Structure formats: C-alpha cells, structure tokens
C-alpha cells in the first residue's frame, strides 16, 4: 500500500516485482508492505523510519539487529 498525499494506493505483487518497484517510490510520503493474511505489516515513512508489527516482522528485525545493530534503535 502506498500513500500519495490524500490517496491510498493498493498493489499486489511477487517479491521480485516489489524489489524492482520500491526504489522508484522515494517521492511518496510512505509505503506499507502487508501480508495477505494481515499477519504482519512493515512501513517506511518520509523520514526513512522503518516500523513493523507482527510476529514475523519482529523476528526479522531482531535478526537484523544482531547482524547490524547500528541500523536499528
């Protein structure tokens, strides 16, 4: 899901396609990656702050923190 001022734009795609498209969204205020079953959510806002919720995302962020603690606070 992308936000563009007053609009919410929803897209569905495979990981490879999303990896190609995300770098092209830097002009948007923020975007969200949401599991189809709504089990987790990951967002990046216009301040480049990464926020996530859900067991899967928490586990992934903990793993990232162990590898690169300077990236997370």
Buried (B, 14 or more C-beta within 10 A) or exposed (E): EBBEEEEEEEEEEEEEEEEEEEEEBEEBEBBBBBEEEEEBBBBBBEEEEEEBEBEEBEEBBEEEEEEEEEEEE
